[in-house]
Structures are given as structure tokens and as C-alpha cells.
Amino acid sequence: MLFSIAAESATPPENSSGGFTMGKGLVVIWLLLWSLITLAVDLAVLLIVAQTMLAWNYAVVTGTISQSEVRRNAGEKDKIAADVKYLFRVDDRDFTGSIVSLFDVVRIRPLATEQLVKSLPVGKSVEVFYNPSDPSVCILNRSLDGRPLFLGLLLLPPNLVMVAGWRFALRVQRGIRNSLIQPDGNRWIVRRWHGSPLAVALIVAGAIDLVAIILLSPSDLSANTIVLSFVWLALIGMTTLAYWHTLSAIRKDLPILIADNVSRTLIWPSTTADCSDQTISVAQLRSVEFGEASTPMPNGRNGLSYSVSLSHITEEGQVITRLVLKTTNANEAETLAEFLDDWTGLRHRRQESASVEEI
């Protein structure tokens, strides 16, 4: 059910074949800025993880908490931070440190900050981990708990937007209008639409991530390694399942039409072994027809169905109309009709005829 809903939501908007307009250029600029900011934040988190792991090789000395209080920002009661300082001595030199953990940025709850301050009262002896080559670089907590994993959950949505944005831009550049129509070497393969595997996977990942953030943020579970590991395993597992479920739904159906760019022919694959594929040259085509009709629905009401048909002339001179697609999805039918109108050159022929008539 979840995958079906995601598939319906993953229908990409239609796009024209007129190249990059000013609007598309602005989208690319926005994507570049979004990507730069997102990747910069990703890199910052990776650096924090790397610095914490480097601290595992630091030297250890006993220090004393000299200051421990909750600092509140003026005018913002909910904006609080832990103001902790500790003193330690290395080679007869006194040093003052203020970093408890590099991941304190994840302490977005006031209660967690207050608990941290209470656990480090003034005068308490603590282990201080310092860089032997520069003792001023020091830290009290060098452990990696679940907070890096929770940071990953917070950063997942902007990364998903970045991936989805560039995917859409590349599809526009390649002329792909819908998951219904996919390139395959020198051919275009037309299949009934089941959703884009990648788009469905991104939607499922985003939905699970949002639920996890909402449930974990108000509690101490946002730093629990076991819980966060389970969340990530579930997220990756469900996203992978969504991708392969959608992909298998696409692959199990035979193409309803193949457009060969080299031979300039349209091929209807045969659904039975005792029949051969039917091939029609573009030169034989006369029109692409888009139809709309009222159709009885299971609930007793009437709905609309949409069809795409091709009219072509046979070698005997007869005009035959063949149904290509019938669906209740208007966007699906319109996309296919516009693609065939462009690919066959019928649109161009009409425009040329109109120009000649005007002259």
C-alpha cells in the first residue's frame, strides 16, 4: 500500500522539448546553491565524526570542572546552551577547555542540556583528552553514540531533495518526459506506468525519516546507538524494497510500444509466442489520436478513461487505427500522445502545412 501511494506521488511533471528556458536555468542555479549548502553541512558532520575518532588517540589527564551552568539567550527562553569549562595541567602549564563533546550540537532539547550541566558540577574531577602536540585542543567526551546517526536523519531530507532535483534536471536534459517512456540505447520503450523506482524509493525514505525524527527528537533515544541503528536498518531496508518492488512491477509487463530511432519504426511487441511483432514505418503514420470517454467504475459511478491511438495507412492503401494505450490517468495518456506526436514528426508536418497555407 505504501509503495502504491508513493508511486502515485512520484509522477514527474511534463516538460517541453524546447530546450532550457529561463525558468529551467533558474532551477539549475537553485539546485547548485542547494547542493553546495547541503554538501557543506554533510562535510561538516563528517569532519566532526573524524575529529572525534582522532580524539581516541589523545593523551589523558585528570582535570576539574571550573564552571558549569545553563546559558540562556536573551529573549529566547527555549534557546539554551551548556556553558562548561574545565581546568587541567600538562607539563606544568595550565589549560582551560570548554568542549564537552563535538556532538553537543544535537542537544536540541532544553532538558538534555540541563541534565548535562547537572552531571558536571563545579569541582568534579573529570578525564580530559587532549592533543599531545597542542593541549589546548581538548575534549571531555570522545565517544560515538547514536547522535551521529541522528544527525544523519536530520540531514537526509535536504540530501533527498538534492538527489531528486538533479534527477529531474537530468531527465529534462535527456528528454525523458515520464517513467512511462524510457530510453534503451537507440530506442524508446513505452510501458504502462508503475512509478519511477528511484522516485518511489526517495519518497518512502523521506516518509520514514520524517516519522523517525518526530518520534525520536523529544526523547533521549536520539542518542541511543541501538535504536538509531535499528531505524537506519529499517529505513535502508524499506527503501530498497520500495525500489525493487516498483522495478519488478515495471519489468514484469511487456512494452506496449517500441520506438526505434535508427529504423524510424514503431513496433508493437507480440503478447503470444505464435504471433510476430507488428512494425509500422513512420512514413505510414497519419495521426496520433487522443480520446476521452466515460467509463463505469466499480463503485457504480461513471469515471473518465483516456486512450491514445495511431492511424496509419497499409500497403493496400487502407487507413487503420490501432489502440496504443487506454488508462484512467490523463497525464499518462497526454504524455504518451505528445511524445508520439513529436517523435513521429506529425506535429512538425502540421506546422509546415499551416505555414504553407498562411503563405
Stockholm file with secondary structure:
# STOCKHOLM 1.0

chainA/1-359         MLFSIAAESATPPENSSGGFTMGKGLVVIWLLLWSLITLAVDLAVLLIVAQTMLAWNYAVVTGTISQSEVRRNAGEKDKIAADVKYLFRVDDRDFTGSIVSLFDVVRIRPLATEQLVKSLPVGKSVEVFYNPSDPSVCILNRSLDGRPLFLGLLLLPPNLVMVAGWRFALRVQRGIRNSLIQPDGNRWIVRRWHGSPLAVALIVAGAIDLVAIILLSPSDLSANTIVLSFVWLALIGMTTLAYWHTLSAIRKDLPILIADNVSRTLIWPSTTADCSDQTISVAQLRSVEFGEASTPMPNGRNGLSYSVSLSHITEEGQVITRLVLKTTNANEAETLAEFLDDWTGLRHRRQESASVEEI
#=GR chainA/1-359 SS CHHHHHHHHTCCCCCCSSCCCHHHHHHHHHHHHHHHHHHHHHHHHHHHHHHHHHGGGSEEEEEEEEEEEEEEETTEEEEEEEEEEEEEEETTEEEEECCSCTTGGGCCSHHHHHHHHHHSCTTCEEEEEEETTEEEEEESCCCCCSHHHHHHHHHHHHHHHHHHHHHHHHHHHHTCCCTTEEEETTEEEECCCCCCHHHHHHHHHHHHHHHHHHHHTTSGGGGCHHHHHHHHHHHHHHHHHHHHHHHHHHHTSCCSEEEETTTTEEEECCSSTTSCCEEEEGGGEEEEEEEEEEEECTTSSEEEEEEEEEEEECTTSCEEEEEEEEESCHHHHHHHHHHHHHHTSHHHHHHHHHHHHHC
#=GC SS_cons         CHHHHHHHHTCCCCCCSSCCCHHHHHHHHHHHHHHHHHHHHHHHHHHHHHHHHHGGGSEEEEEEEEEEEEEEETTEEEEEEEEEEEEEEETTEEEEECCSCTTGGGCCSHHHHHHHHHHSCTTCEEEEEEETTEEEEEESCCCCCSHHHHHHHHHHHHHHHHHHHHHHHHHHHHTCCCTTEEEETTEEEECCCCCCHHHHHHHHHHHHHHHHHHHHTTSGGGGCHHHHHHHHHHHHHHHHHHHHHHHHHHHTSCCSEEEETTTTEEEECCSSTTSCCEEEEGGGEEEEEEEEEEEECTTSSEEEEEEEEEEEECTTSCEEEEEEEEESCHHHHHHHHHHHHHHTSHHHHHHHHHHHHHC
//
